[in-house]
Amino acid sequence: MINNDGSVLPGRPSIPVTSSPFVQSNLPTLPQDTFWGYCLFPLDVGAVICMLKDNVILKMIVVSSTLAWSSSAAYPFMSAAVNLKRKALALYALFLMYVSVGFLIIAID
């Protein structure tokens, strides 16, 4: 585990997270990873749908709807886990990650 000053506590596994000092989340690292996987599931479903069809317009519609689904799934978790003053920062970073995954889904045939 990592203290706020960056020192590592002995005897406990440590996985550093670069965004945690800025966002000040209440979740440890592994539950954060589980949460991100849960909220990325709609984009995974969209990627499977886009693999079956080769129409770019359809891909954009599917990715837009699954992006909205992922963002709406992430909002309650982030609202509960992050300080109220830092919620917009955390949601913005998460939304940018989802948008980049969405662009990859559209771009890759």
Biopython code that builds the backbone (N, CA, C, O; Angstrom):
import numpy as np
from Bio.PDB.StructureBuilder import StructureBuilder

atoms = [
    (1, "MET", "N", (0.840, -1.173, 0.000)),
    (1, "MET", "CA", (0.000, 0.000, 0.000)),
    (1, "MET", "C", (0.884, 1.234, 0.000)),
    (1, "MET", "O", (1.961, 1.217, 0.597)),
    (2, "ILE", "N", (0.462, 2.287, -0.644)),
    (2, "ILE", "CA", (1.247, 3.507, -0.739)),
    (2, "ILE", "C", (0.600, 4.578, 0.127)),
    (2, "ILE", "O", (-0.603, 4.821, 0.038)),
    (3, "ASN", "N", (1.419, 5.220, 0.973)),
    (3, "ASN", "CA", (0.944, 6.338, 1.782)),
    (3, "ASN", "C", (0.739, 7.560, 0.907)),
    (3, "ASN", "O", (1.131, 7.574, -0.260)),
    (4, "ASN", "N", (0.117, 8.596, 1.481)),
    (4, "ASN", "CA", (-0.094, 9.835, 0.733)),
    (4, "ASN", "C", (1.212, 10.514, 0.359)),
    (4, "ASN", "O", (1.271, 11.236, -0.636)),
    (5, "ASP", "N", (2.279, 10.289, 1.159)),
    (5, "ASP", "CA", (3.560, 10.921, 0.852)),
    (5, "ASP", "C", (4.380, 10.115, -0.158)),
    (5, "ASP", "O", (5.494, 10.516, -0.491)),
    (6, "GLY", "N", (3.860, 8.996, -0.649)),
    (6, "GLY", "CA", (4.539, 8.205, -1.662)),
    (6, "GLY", "C", (5.350, 7.053, -1.125)),
    (6, "GLY", "O", (5.867, 6.251, -1.902)),
    (7, "SER", "N", (5.480, 6.947, 0.209)),
    (7, "SER", "CA", (6.245, 5.839, 0.776)),
    (7, "SER", "C", (5.399, 4.570, 0.762)),
    (7, "SER", "O", (4.171, 4.622, 0.830)),
    (8, "VAL", "N", (6.083, 3.428, 0.674)),
    (8, "VAL", "CA", (5.409, 2.139, 0.576)),
    (8, "VAL", "C", (5.378, 1.484, 1.950)),
    (8, "VAL", "O", (6.401, 1.396, 2.629)),
    (9, "LEU", "N", (4.200, 1.026, 2.353)),
    (9, "LEU", "CA", (4.079, 0.309, 3.621)),
    (9, "LEU", "C", (4.620, -1.106, 3.457)),
    (9, "LEU", "O", (4.297, -1.758, 2.464)),
    (10, "PRO", "N", (5.426, -1.608, 4.385)),
    (10, "PRO", "CA", (5.985, -2.948, 4.241)),
    (10, "PRO", "C", (4.929, -4.027, 4.461)),
    (10, "PRO", "O", (3.983, -3.851, 5.229)),
    (11, "GLY", "N", (5.117, -5.148, 3.766)),
    (11, "GLY", "CA", (4.278, -6.319, 4.004)),
    (11, "GLY", "C", (2.981, -6.342, 3.232)),
    (11, "GLY", "O", (2.224, -7.304, 3.364)),
    (12, "ARG", "N", (2.689, -5.355, 2.449)),
    (12, "ARG", "CA", (1.454, -5.339, 1.680)),
    (12, "ARG", "C", (1.783, -5.115, 0.214)),
    (12, "ARG", "O", (2.666, -4.318, -0.104)),
    (13, "PRO", "N", (1.087, -5.806, -0.689)),
    (13, "PRO", "CA", (1.360, -5.589, -2.105)),
    (13, "PRO", "C", (0.982, -4.172, -2.511)),
    (13, "PRO", "O", (0.033, -3.591, -1.984)),
    (14, "SER", "N", (1.729, -3.632, -3.442)),
    (14, "SER", "CA", (1.507, -2.259, -3.853)),
    (14, "SER", "C", (1.463, -2.170, -5.378)),
    (14, "SER", "O", (2.365, -2.645, -6.068)),
    (15, "ILE", "N", (0.408, -1.559, -5.884)),
    (15, "ILE", "CA", (0.294, -1.271, -7.310)),
    (15, "ILE", "C", (0.061, 0.228, -7.410)),
    (15, "ILE", "O", (-1.032, 0.699, -7.095)),
    (16, "PRO", "N", (1.068, 0.994, -7.844)),
    (16, "PRO", "CA", (0.883, 2.450, -7.885)),
    (16, "PRO", "C", (-0.113, 2.865, -8.952)),
    (16, "PRO", "O", (-0.153, 2.286, -10.038)),
    (17, "VAL", "N", (-0.909, 3.863, -8.640)),
    (17, "VAL", "CA", (-1.880, 4.420, -9.569)),
    (17, "VAL", "C", (-1.534, 5.884, -9.745)),
    (17, "VAL", "O", (-1.505, 6.629, -8.765)),
    (18, "THR", "N", (-1.275, 6.311, -10.959)),
    (18, "THR", "CA", (-0.795, 7.668, -11.180)),
    (18, "THR", "C", (-1.879, 8.719, -10.970)),
    (18, "THR", "O", (-1.562, 9.859, -10.629)),
    (19, "SER", "N", (-3.145, 8.370, -11.163)),
    (19, "SER", "CA", (-4.190, 9.379, -11.051)),
    (19, "SER", "C", (-4.721, 9.531, -9.630)),
    (19, "SER", "O", (-5.437, 10.495, -9.360)),
    (20, "SER", "N", (-4.406, 8.633, -8.724)),
    (20, "SER", "CA", (-4.999, 8.696, -7.393)),
    (20, "SER", "C", (-4.629, 9.937, -6.593)),
    (20, "SER", "O", (-5.489, 10.414, -5.853)),
    (21, "PRO", "N", (-3.412, 10.512, -6.674)),
    (21, "PRO", "CA", (-3.166, 11.744, -5.929)),
    (21, "PRO", "C", (-3.989, 12.920, -6.440)),
    (21, "PRO", "O", (-4.333, 13.813, -5.666)),
    (22, "PHE", "N", (-4.311, 12.933, -7.741)),
    (22, "PHE", "CA", (-5.064, 14.040, -8.298)),
    (22, "PHE", "C", (-6.556, 13.897, -8.041)),
    (22, "PHE", "O", (-7.238, 14.879, -7.744)),
    (23, "VAL", "N", (-7.056, 12.691, -8.153)),
    (23, "VAL", "CA", (-8.487, 12.452, -8.033)),
    (23, "VAL", "C", (-8.901, 12.218, -6.590)),
    (23, "VAL", "O", (-10.038, 12.517, -6.224)),
    (24, "GLN", "N", (-8.017, 11.695, -5.769)),
    (24, "GLN", "CA", (-8.268, 11.382, -4.364)),
    (24, "GLN", "C", (-9.458, 10.444, -4.217)),
    (24, "GLN", "O", (-10.459, 10.785, -3.587)),
    (25, "SER", "N", (-9.337, 9.278, -4.799)),
    (25, "SER", "CA", (-10.397, 8.282, -4.771)),
    (25, "SER", "C", (-10.401, 7.539, -3.445)),
    (25, "SER", "O", (-9.365, 7.405, -2.794)),
    (26, "ASN", "N", (-11.575, 7.056, -3.052)),
    (26, "ASN", "CA", (-11.710, 6.263, -1.842)),
    (26, "ASN", "C", (-11.548, 4.776, -2.102)),
    (26, "ASN", "O", (-11.557, 3.984, -1.160)),
    (27, "LEU", "N", (-11.397, 4.374, -3.370)),
    (27, "LEU", "CA", (-11.278, 2.969, -3.722)),
    (27, "LEU", "C", (-9.819, 2.559, -3.828)),
    (27, "LEU", "O", (-9.009, 3.303, -4.380)),
    (28, "PRO", "N", (-9.466, 1.380, -3.305)),
    (28, "PRO", "CA", (-8.121, 0.855, -3.569)),
    (28, "PRO", "C", (-7.976, 0.484, -5.045)),
    (28, "PRO", "O", (-8.942, 0.544, -5.806)),
    (29, "THR", "N", (-6.777, 0.105, -5.435)),
    (29, "THR", "CA", (-6.470, -0.089, -6.859)),
    (29, "THR", "C", (-7.278, -1.220, -7.488)),
    (29, "THR", "O", (-7.858, -1.019, -8.555)),
    (30, "LEU", "N", (-7.340, -2.388, -6.879)),
    (30, "LEU", "CA", (-8.016, -3.517, -7.522)),
    (30, "LEU", "C", (-9.517, -3.305, -7.691)),
    (30, "LEU", "O", (-10.048, -3.657, -8.744)),
    (31, "PRO", "N", (-10.236, -2.746, -6.704)),
    (31, "PRO", "CA", (-11.643, -2.432, -6.989)),
    (31, "PRO", "C", (-11.818, -1.396, -8.088)),
    (31, "PRO", "O", (-12.820, -1.425, -8.803)),
    (32, "GLN", "N", (-10.848, -0.465, -8.241)),
    (32, "GLN", "CA", (-10.936, 0.489, -9.343)),
    (32, "GLN", "C", (-10.839, -0.234, -10.672)),
    (32, "GLN", "O", (-11.568, 0.091, -11.610)),
    (33, "ASP", "N", (-9.944, -1.215, -10.765)),
    (33, "ASP", "CA", (-9.807, -1.967, -12.010)),
    (33, "ASP", "C", (-11.071, -2.752, -12.319)),
    (33, "ASP", "O", (-11.476, -2.836, -13.479)),
    (34, "THR", "N", (-11.698, -3.326, -11.306)),
    (34, "THR", "CA", (-12.946, -4.060, -11.495)),
    (34, "THR", "C", (-14.044, -3.117, -11.968)),
    (34, "THR", "O", (-14.832, -3.457, -12.850)),
    (35, "PHE", "N", (-14.086, -1.945, -11.380)),
    (35, "PHE", "CA", (-15.080, -0.944, -11.762)),
    (35, "PHE", "C", (-14.886, -0.516, -13.213)),
    (35, "PHE", "O", (-15.859, -0.394, -13.957)),
    (36, "TRP", "N", (-13.623, -0.283, -13.627)),
    (36, "TRP", "CA", (-13.374, 0.107, -15.010)),
    (36, "TRP", "C", (-13.754, -1.004, -15.976)),
    (36, "TRP", "O", (-14.280, -0.732, -17.055)),
    (37, "GLY", "N", (-13.495, -2.249, -15.605)),
    (37, "GLY", "CA", (-13.883, -3.373, -16.454)),
    (37, "GLY", "C", (-15.388, -3.476, -16.582)),
    (37, "GLY", "O", (-15.903, -3.745, -17.667)),
    (38, "TYR", "N", (-16.097, -3.264, -15.486)),
    (38, "TYR", "CA", (-17.561, -3.311, -15.510)),
    (38, "TYR", "C", (-18.118, -2.219, -16.416)),
    (38, "TYR", "O", (-19.049, -2.461, -17.184)),
    (39, "CYS", "N", (-17.551, -1.025, -16.327)),
    (39, "CYS", "CA", (-18.063, 0.089, -17.114)),
    (39, "CYS", "C", (-17.590, 0.047, -18.562)),
    (39, "CYS", "O", (-18.161, 0.740, -19.405)),
    (40, "LEU", "N", (-16.571, -0.740, -18.877)),
    (40, "LEU", "CA", (-16.142, -0.905, -20.256)),
    (40, "LEU", "C", (-16.937, -1.989, -20.984)),
    (40, "LEU", "O", (-16.836, -2.112, -22.205)),
    (41, "PHE", "N", (-17.711, -2.761, -20.261)),
    (41, "PHE", "CA", (-18.471, -3.848, -20.876)),
    (41, "PHE", "C", (-19.377, -3.373, -22.008)),
    (41, "PHE", "O", (-19.426, -4.043, -23.039)),
    (42, "PRO", "N", (-20.103, -2.252, -21.880)),
    (42, "PRO", "CA", (-20.925, -1.811, -23.024)),
    (42, "PRO", "C", (-20.104, -1.540, -24.281)),
    (42, "PRO", "O", (-20.557, -1.829, -25.389)),
    (43, "LEU", "N", (-18.902, -0.988, -24.120)),
    (43, "LEU", "CA", (-18.051, -0.764, -25.290)),
    (43, "LEU", "C", (-17.566, -2.081, -25.880)),
    (43, "LEU", "O", (-17.363, -2.183, -27.090)),
    (44, "ASP", "N", (-17.381, -3.088, -25.034)),
    (44, "ASP", "CA", (-17.033, -4.423, -25.546)),
    (44, "ASP", "C", (-18.170, -4.989, -26.386)),
    (44, "ASP", "O", (-17.939, -5.575, -27.443)),
    (45, "VAL", "N", (-19.387, -4.814, -25.915)),
    (45, "VAL", "CA", (-20.551, -5.272, -26.680)),
    (45, "VAL", "C", (-20.622, -4.526, -28.015)),
    (45, "VAL", "O", (-20.906, -5.121, -29.055)),
    (46, "GLY", "N", (-20.361, -3.215, -27.973)),
    (46, "GLY", "CA", (-20.349, -2.434, -29.206)),
    (46, "GLY", "C", (-19.258, -2.880, -30.164)),
    (46, "GLY", "O", (-19.457, -2.874, -31.379)),
    (47, "ALA", "N", (-18.098, -3.272, -29.623)),
    (47, "ALA", "CA", (-17.008, -3.750, -30.481)),
    (47, "ALA", "C", (-17.386, -5.052, -31.173)),
    (47, "ALA", "O", (-17.045, -5.256, -32.339)),
    (48, "VAL", "N", (-18.083, -5.929, -30.470)),
    (48, "VAL", "CA", (-18.520, -7.191, -31.075)),
    (48, "VAL", "C", (-19.541, -6.913, -32.175)),
    (48, "VAL", "O", (-19.485, -7.524, -33.242)),
    (49, "ILE", "N", (-20.465, -6.001, -31.923)),
    (49, "ILE", "CA", (-21.451, -5.653, -32.949)),
    (49, "ILE", "C", (-20.763, -5.042, -34.169)),
    (49, "ILE", "O", (-21.118, -5.347, -35.308)),
    (50, "CYS", "N", (-19.770, -4.168, -33.921)),
    (50, "CYS", "CA", (-19.066, -3.517, -35.032)),
    (50, "CYS", "C", (-18.186, -4.497, -35.808)),
    (50, "CYS", "O", (-17.899, -4.260, -36.981)),
    (51, "MET", "N", (-17.761, -5.572, -35.190)),
    (51, "MET", "CA", (-16.984, -6.585, -35.910)),
    (51, "MET", "C", (-17.852, -7.307, -36.936)),
    (51, "MET", "O", (-17.356, -7.753, -37.970)),
    (52, "LEU", "N", (-19.133, -7.419, -36.651)),
    (52, "LEU", "CA", (-20.035, -8.144, -37.534)),
    (52, "LEU", "C", (-20.465, -7.317, -38.746)),
    (52, "LEU", "O", (-20.775, -7.874, -39.800)),
    (53, "LYS", "N", (-20.484, -6.003, -38.601)),
    (53, "LYS", "CA", (-20.923, -5.118, -39.682)),
    (53, "LYS", "C", (-19.766, -4.221, -40.101)),
    (53, "LYS", "O", (-18.928, -3.864, -39.272)),
    (54, "ASP", "N", (-19.712, -3.856, -41.372)),
    (54, "ASP", "CA", (-18.610, -3.045, -41.892)),
    (54, "ASP", "C", (-19.066, -1.639, -42.291)),
    (54, "ASP", "O", (-18.329, -0.923, -42.969)),
    (55, "ASN", "N", (-20.243, -1.247, -41.887)),
    (55, "ASN", "CA", (-20.786, 0.060, -42.218)),
    (55, "ASN", "C", (-20.291, 1.094, -41.197)),
    (55, "ASN", "O", (-20.502, 0.925, -39.996)),
    (56, "VAL", "N", (-19.635, 2.162, -41.666)),
    (56, "VAL", "CA", (-19.049, 3.163, -40.767)),
    (56, "VAL", "C", (-20.125, 3.946, -40.026)),
    (56, "VAL", "O", (-19.958, 4.267, -38.850)),
    (57, "ILE", "N", (-21.216, 4.252, -40.696)),
    (57, "ILE", "CA", (-22.312, 4.990, -40.052)),
    (57, "ILE", "C", (-22.901, 4.160, -38.910)),
    (57, "ILE", "O", (-23.152, 4.684, -37.824)),
    (58, "LEU", "N", (-23.120, 2.876, -39.153)),
    (58, "LEU", "CA", (-23.623, 1.991, -38.109)),
    (58, "LEU", "C", (-22.638, 1.899, -36.949)),
    (58, "LEU", "O", (-23.041, 1.885, -35.786)),
    (59, "LYS", "N", (-21.341, 1.838, -37.268)),
    (59, "LYS", "CA", (-20.323, 1.793, -36.214)),
    (59, "LYS", "C", (-20.370, 3.042, -35.344)),
    (59, "LYS", "O", (-20.253, 2.960, -34.122)),
    (60, "MET", "N", (-20.543, 4.201, -35.981)),
    (60, "MET", "CA", (-20.595, 5.446, -35.215)),
    (60, "MET", "C", (-21.822, 5.504, -34.311)),
    (60, "MET", "O", (-21.750, 5.994, -33.184)),
    (61, "ILE", "N", (-22.934, 5.007, -34.806)),
    (61, "ILE", "CA", (-24.158, 4.986, -33.999)),
    (61, "ILE", "C", (-24.002, 4.022, -32.825)),
    (61, "ILE", "O", (-24.366, 4.354, -31.697)),
    (62, "VAL", "N", (-23.463, 2.834, -33.086)),
    (62, "VAL", "CA", (-23.277, 1.836, -32.030)),
    (62, "VAL", "C", (-22.284, 2.334, -30.982)),
    (62, "VAL", "O", (-22.526, 2.200, -29.783)),
    (63, "VAL", "N", (-21.169, 2.907, -31.431)),
    (63, "VAL", "CA", (-20.164, 3.397, -30.484)),
    (63, "VAL", "C", (-20.703, 4.578, -29.681)),
    (63, "VAL", "O", (-20.427, 4.679, -28.486)),
    (64, "SER", "N", (-21.457, 5.460, -30.303)),
    (64, "SER", "CA", (-22.039, 6.591, -29.567)),
    (64, "SER", "C", (-22.999, 6.117, -28.484)),
    (64, "SER", "O", (-22.978, 6.621, -27.360)),
    (65, "SER", "N", (-23.831, 5.155, -28.825)),
    (65, "SER", "CA", (-24.790, 4.664, -27.823)),
    (65, "SER", "C", (-24.092, 3.872, -26.706)),
    (65, "SER", "O", (-24.465, 3.991, -25.539)),
    (66, "THR", "N", (-23.092, 3.076, -27.056)),
    (66, "THR", "CA", (-22.393, 2.336, -26.001)),
    (66, "THR", "C", (-21.482, 3.254, -25.178)),
    (66, "THR", "O", (-21.215, 2.970, -24.010)),
    (67, "LEU", "N", (-21.007, 4.342, -25.769)),
    (67, "LEU", "CA", (-20.244, 5.336, -25.022)),
    (67, "LEU", "C", (-21.135, 6.019, -23.985)),
    (67, "LEU", "O", (-20.724, 6.230, -22.844)),
    (68, "ALA", "N", (-22.342, 6.357, -24.389)),
    (68, "ALA", "CA", (-23.295, 6.937, -23.438)),
    (68, "ALA", "C", (-23.648, 5.934, -22.347)),
    (68, "ALA", "O", (-23.764, 6.307, -21.179)),
    (69, "TRP", "N", (-23.820, 4.671, -22.709)),
    (69, "TRP", "CA", (-24.131, 3.613, -21.748)),
    (69, "TRP", "C", (-22.979, 3.452, -20.747)),
    (69, "TRP", "O", (-23.218, 3.353, -19.544)),
    (70, "SER", "N", (-21.745, 3.425, -21.231)),
    (70, "SER", "CA", (-20.582, 3.283, -20.346)),
    (70, "SER", "C", (-20.442, 4.480, -19.413)),
    (70, "SER", "O", (-20.148, 4.323, -18.229)),
    (71, "SER", "N", (-20.653, 5.663, -19.950)),
    (71, "SER", "CA", (-20.540, 6.868, -19.125)),
    (71, "SER", "C", (-21.619, 6.911, -18.053)),
    (71, "SER", "O", (-21.355, 7.288, -16.911)),
    (72, "SER", "N", (-22.830, 6.524, -18.424)),
    (72, "SER", "CA", (-23.906, 6.517, -17.421)),
    (72, "SER", "C", (-23.709, 5.420, -16.382)),
    (72, "SER", "O", (-24.157, 5.561, -15.244)),
    (73, "ALA", "N", (-23.043, 4.326, -16.758)),
    (73, "ALA", "CA", (-22.736, 3.274, -15.784)),
    (73, "ALA", "C", (-21.637, 3.717, -14.828)),
    (73, "ALA", "O", (-21.624, 3.307, -13.667)),
    (74, "ALA", "N", (-20.715, 4.552, -15.303)),
    (74, "ALA", "CA", (-19.590, 4.993, -14.475)),
    (74, "ALA", "C", (-19.981, 6.100, -13.506)),
    (74, "ALA", "O", (-19.359, 6.240, -12.453)),
    (75, "TYR", "N", (-20.990, 6.883, -13.835)),
    (75, "TYR", "CA", (-21.336, 8.052, -13.021)),
    (75, "TYR", "C", (-21.657, 7.719, -11.560)),
    (75, "TYR", "O", (-21.105, 8.367, -10.670)),
    (76, "PRO", "N", (-22.520, 6.742, -11.272)),
    (76, "PRO", "CA", (-22.806, 6.468, -9.850)),
    (76, "PRO", "C", (-21.582, 5.983, -9.073)),
    (76, "PRO", "O", (-21.406, 6.336, -7.907)),
    (77, "PHE", "N", (-20.742, 5.180, -9.712)),
    (77, "PHE", "CA", (-19.553, 4.689, -9.027)),
    (77, "PHE", "C", (-18.597, 5.825, -8.709)),
    (77, "PHE", "O", (-18.078, 5.920, -7.596)),
    (78, "MET", "N", (-18.366, 6.686, -9.691)),
    (78, "MET", "CA", (-17.438, 7.784, -9.482)),
    (78, "MET", "C", (-18.002, 8.799, -8.496)),
    (78, "MET", "O", (-17.239, 9.404, -7.743)),
    (79, "SER", "N", (-19.300, 8.999, -8.480)),
    (79, "SER", "CA", (-19.907, 9.926, -7.531)),
    (79, "SER", "C", (-19.711, 9.461, -6.095)),
    (79, "SER", "O", (-19.513, 10.272, -5.190)),
    (80, "ALA", "N", (-19.766, 8.154, -5.896)),
    (80, "ALA", "CA", (-19.607, 7.612, -4.545)),
    (80, "ALA", "C", (-18.141, 7.482, -4.130)),
    (80, "ALA", "O", (-17.835, 7.551, -2.940)),
    (81, "ALA", "N", (-17.243, 7.296, -5.078)),
    (81, "ALA", "CA", (-15.851, 6.987, -4.749)),
    (81, "ALA", "C", (-14.938, 8.201, -4.691)),
    (81, "ALA", "O", (-13.876, 8.140, -4.072)),
    (82, "VAL", "N", (-15.327, 9.299, -5.319)),
    (82, "VAL", "CA", (-14.430, 10.439, -5.446)),
    (82, "VAL", "C", (-14.975, 11.619, -4.662)),
    (82, "VAL", "O", (-16.187, 11.794, -4.535)),
    (83, "ASN", "N", (-14.067, 12.420, -4.141)),
    (83, "ASN", "CA", (-14.433, 13.637, -3.439)),
    (83, "ASN", "C", (-15.297, 14.512, -4.351)),
    (83, "ASN", "O", (-15.072, 14.568, -5.560)),
    (84, "LEU", "N", (-16.272, 15.185, -3.773)),
    (84, "LEU", "CA", (-17.226, 15.979, -4.550)),
    (84, "LEU", "C", (-16.527, 17.061, -5.371)),
    (84, "LEU", "O", (-16.961, 17.363, -6.483)),
    (85, "LYS", "N", (-15.462, 17.644, -4.848)),
    (85, "LYS", "CA", (-14.746, 18.694, -5.580)),
    (85, "LYS", "C", (-13.964, 18.133, -6.767)),
    (85, "LYS", "O", (-13.661, 18.870, -7.706)),
    (86, "ARG", "N", (-13.633, 16.837, -6.739)),
    (86, "ARG", "CA", (-12.822, 16.226, -7.788)),
    (86, "ARG", "C", (-13.631, 15.342, -8.738)),
    (86, "ARG", "O", (-13.060, 14.686, -9.609)),
    (87, "LYS", "N", (-14.945, 15.320, -8.577)),
    (87, "LYS", "CA", (-15.778, 14.423, -9.380)),
    (87, "LYS", "C", (-15.711, 14.750, -10.868)),
    (87, "LYS", "O", (-15.639, 13.839, -11.693)),
    (88, "ALA", "N", (-15.735, 16.014, -11.219)),
    (88, "ALA", "CA", (-15.687, 16.393, -12.633)),
    (88, "ALA", "C", (-14.354, 15.981, -13.259)),
    (88, "ALA", "O", (-14.321, 15.537, -14.407)),
    (89, "LEU", "N", (-13.261, 16.125, -12.519)),
    (89, "LEU", "CA", (-11.952, 15.718, -13.026)),
    (89, "LEU", "C", (-11.902, 14.215, -13.276)),
    (89, "LEU", "O", (-11.385, 13.766, -14.299)),
    (90, "ALA", "N", (-12.436, 13.451, -12.349)),
    (90, "ALA", "CA", (-12.434, 11.992, -12.494)),
    (90, "ALA", "C", (-13.326, 11.550, -13.649)),
    (90, "ALA", "O", (-12.946, 10.672, -14.423)),
    (91, "LEU", "N", (-14.492, 12.143, -13.771)),
    (91, "LEU", "CA", (-15.396, 11.773, -14.860)),
    (91, "LEU", "C", (-14.846, 12.202, -16.214)),
    (91, "LEU", "O", (-15.042, 11.504, -17.209)),
    (92, "TYR", "N", (-14.162, 13.339, -16.265)),
    (92, "TYR", "CA", (-13.565, 13.797, -17.517)),
    (92, "TYR", "C", (-12.481, 12.829, -17.992)),
    (92, "TYR", "O", (-12.434, 12.474, -19.170)),
    (93, "ALA", "N", (-11.610, 12.404, -17.072)),
    (93, "ALA", "CA", (-10.548, 11.461, -17.438)),
    (93, "ALA", "C", (-11.131, 10.130, -17.901)),
    (93, "ALA", "O", (-10.655, 9.538, -18.870)),
    (94, "LEU", "N", (-12.153, 9.671, -17.209)),
    (94, "LEU", "CA", (-12.783, 8.406, -17.580)),
    (94, "LEU", "C", (-13.484, 8.527, -18.943)),
    (94, "LEU", "O", (-13.419, 7.608, -19.759)),
    (95, "PHE", "N", (-14.147, 9.654, -19.182)),
    (95, "PHE", "CA", (-14.815, 9.870, -20.462)),
    (95, "PHE", "C", (-13.804, 9.913, -21.609)),
    (95, "PHE", "O", (-14.073, 9.382, -22.686)),
    (96, "LEU", "N", (-12.653, 10.535, -21.393)),
    (96, "LEU", "CA", (-11.622, 10.565, -22.434)),
    (96, "LEU", "C", (-11.109, 9.163, -22.747)),
    (96, "LEU", "O", (-10.838, 8.838, -23.902)),
    (97, "MET", "N", (-10.979, 8.336, -21.714)),
    (97, "MET", "CA", (-10.550, 6.959, -21.951)),
    (97, "MET", "C", (-11.603, 6.213, -22.775)),
    (97, "MET", "O", (-11.262, 5.478, -23.701)),
    (98, "TYR", "N", (-12.871, 6.401, -22.438)),
    (98, "TYR", "CA", (-13.939, 5.741, -23.188)),
    (98, "TYR", "C", (-13.993, 6.231, -24.633)),
    (98, "TYR", "O", (-14.227, 5.437, -25.543)),
    (99, "VAL", "N", (-13.781, 7.514, -24.852)),
    (99, "VAL", "CA", (-13.780, 8.062, -26.212)),
    (99, "VAL", "C", (-12.632, 7.468, -27.026)),
    (99, "VAL", "O", (-12.808, 7.134, -28.198)),
    (100, "SER", "N", (-11.449, 7.336, -26.404)),
    (100, "SER", "CA", (-10.320, 6.752, -27.138)),
    (100, "SER", "C", (-10.588, 5.289, -27.485)),
    (100, "SER", "O", (-10.215, 4.837, -28.568)),
    (101, "VAL", "N", (-11.222, 4.551, -26.594)),
    (101, "VAL", "CA", (-11.590, 3.167, -26.908)),
    (101, "VAL", "C", (-12.634, 3.147, -28.027)),
    (101, "VAL", "O", (-12.592, 2.289, -28.908)),
    (102, "GLY", "N", (-13.561, 4.091, -27.986)),
    (102, "GLY", "CA", (-14.570, 4.188, -29.040)),
    (102, "GLY", "C", (-13.964, 4.483, -30.399)),
    (102, "GLY", "O", (-14.383, 3.907, -31.403)),
    (103, "PHE", "N", (-12.973, 5.383, -30.445)),
    (103, "PHE", "CA", (-12.290, 5.659, -31.711)),
    (103, "PHE", "C", (-11.558, 4.429, -32.226)),
    (103, "PHE", "O", (-11.526, 4.187, -33.433)),
    (104, "LEU", "N", (-10.975, 3.654, -31.330)),
    (104, "LEU", "CA", (-10.307, 2.413, -31.753)),
    (104, "LEU", "C", (-11.311, 1.427, -32.342)),
    (104, "LEU", "O", (-11.015, 0.743, -33.322)),
    (105, "ILE", "N", (-12.480, 1.356, -31.750)),
    (105, "ILE", "CA", (-13.515, 0.436, -32.253)),
    (105, "ILE", "C", (-13.930, 0.845, -33.671)),
    (105, "ILE", "O", (-14.090, -0.003, -34.549)),
    (106, "ILE", "N", (-14.099, 2.152, -33.880)),
    (106, "ILE", "CA", (-14.512, 2.630, -35.200)),
    (106, "ILE", "C", (-13.401, 2.448, -36.226)),
    (106, "ILE", "O", (-13.671, 2.075, -37.367)),
    (107, "ALA", "N", (-12.163, 2.705, -35.836)),
    (107, "ALA", "CA", (-11.052, 2.711, -36.786)),
    (107, "ALA", "C", (-10.601, 1.325, -37.206)),
    (107, "ALA", "O", (-10.165, 1.133, -38.341)),
    (108, "ILE", "N", (-10.697, 0.365, -36.314)),
    (108, "ILE", "CA", (-10.165, -0.973, -36.620)),
    (108, "ILE", "C", (-11.249, -1.796, -37.313)),
    (108, "ILE", "O", (-12.374, -1.906, -36.825)),
    (109, "ASP", "N", (-10.891, -2.364, -38.451)),
    (109, "ASP", "CA", (-11.836, -3.200, -39.205)),
    (109, "ASP", "C", (-11.862, -4.609, -38.651)),
    (109, "ASP", "O", (-12.597, -5.457, -39.156)),
]
sb = StructureBuilder()
sb.init_structure("model")
sb.init_model(0)
sb.init_chain("A")
sb.init_seg("    ")
for serial, (resi, resn, name, xyz) in enumerate(atoms, 1):
    if name == "N":
        sb.init_residue(resn, " ", resi, " ")
    sb.init_atom(name, np.array(xyz, "f"), 0.0, 1.0, " ", f" {name:<3s}", serial, name[0])
structure = sb.get_structure()
